[in-house]
Amino acid sequence: MCSSPKSSGSRRPRSASSKSLAESFSSEQRAHFTQVANQAEQRRAQRLATNKRWKQAQADKANTLEIHKTSEQSKSLFAWVSQVFAH
């Protein structure tokens, strides 16, 4: 009994059923939309493939550097041991 009165304007009137985006397009607009969407999908696939190749190249480069570094260390260790026992 002590509650405040509610405004009748707070309710929203029922709206018409919403249509999908494509329903409001003409056939030419749908064709253009489809073409643009397909081109975007192709660019996305190309970008992902390029990123994958780049990451693989970076990983290969890092592995090559690590192998080269460890082979140099083993060579220098061998050279040091050879020098120690040569004298």
C-alpha angles and dihedrals in degrees: 000000000000097000120117118254116261121234114245088214093067092081117084118223117246112268128215116270112279119246126215118257094251094054092067093052126092117235091261091050091049091050091050092046090051092049093050092046092050091049090050091051091051092050090048091052091048091049092050091049091049092049090049092051091047093050091048091050090050091049091048090049092050091049092049091050091048092049091047091048094050092046090052090049092050090048092050091046090050090048091050093049090047091052093048094052095038093068 
